[in-house]
Structure formats: C-alpha cells, structure tokens
Amino acid sequence: CFGGNIAWDVYMHPTANIDYPWNLKMDSHSSLGENSWAYAMTNIKIGKNTCIGKDVYLITGTHNITSCTFDLITRPITIRDGCWIATRATILPGITIEDYAVVAADAVVTKNIEAFHVVGGNPAKFIKKRIIKE
C-alpha cells in the first residue's frame, strides 16, 4: 500500500484519500470510509476494530499563525482499538483517541479523548460514557 503498514483485513473505501501513505498504520478489522481523508504528513495510527466513517478528516498538519513565515507544524494522530469516528468528524493534529471512544457526527476533536467516552460538537465535548453490553 505505497509504504503504509496496513493489515490484510482492513477495509478502505475506494474513494478514501490518503496523502503520504507511508505514514499510515491500520490494524486488523478497521475501516476508512467513503471520501475520508487521511492527511498523514506525519504518523496516523488506527487500532484494530476501529471504524472511520464517511467524510472523516484526519489532519496531521497545521500552520503557526503567529509566525510571519506561516511555518508548518505536524503532529501525529493515534486512534486506538474499538473506536468509532462518525460521519464528517474532524480529528486535528496531535490528538489521541483512547480505546472504545466514540466521536459523534460533525464533531471537531481538539483535545485527547479518554477511553469509553462519547464526544460531540465543535469543539468536541464529553457527552457520556460508552457502556458495551455483551
């Protein structure tokens, strides 16, 4: 996969965009949805059993707006096991989303998300704990 570290059983929608694929790591049974964008200027790690939804943006690059040269800043994104990143969510540079967290549709994640937390909004805020019933 052009230098990416992609498990053999990952699902990538044909319209998913991956810039700098050598910086993308995806573990087993994870997916990258329709029209999603992995802007992997530095590392993006996606754990196992994680669903990245339609039109999701994973953005690792930004600019220093206080610099007269508008310097590029890159920071990695880590999305751990069992997460669901819903439709049109945006994950900004330097974010870690811990195990089994859920990011609601249209959310903009500006801070790290704890395990089993459900977040939503712009900027994303805690909504409730995720309870998984067996």
Salt bridges, closest charged atoms under 4 A:
ASP9 OD2 - HIS29 NE2 3.08
ASP27 OD1 - LYS25 NZ 2.64
ASP55 OD2 - LYS54 NZ 3.11
GLU98 OE1 - ARG80 NE 2.87
ASP106 OD1 - ARG88 NE 2.81
GLU114 OE1 - HIS117 NE2 3.75
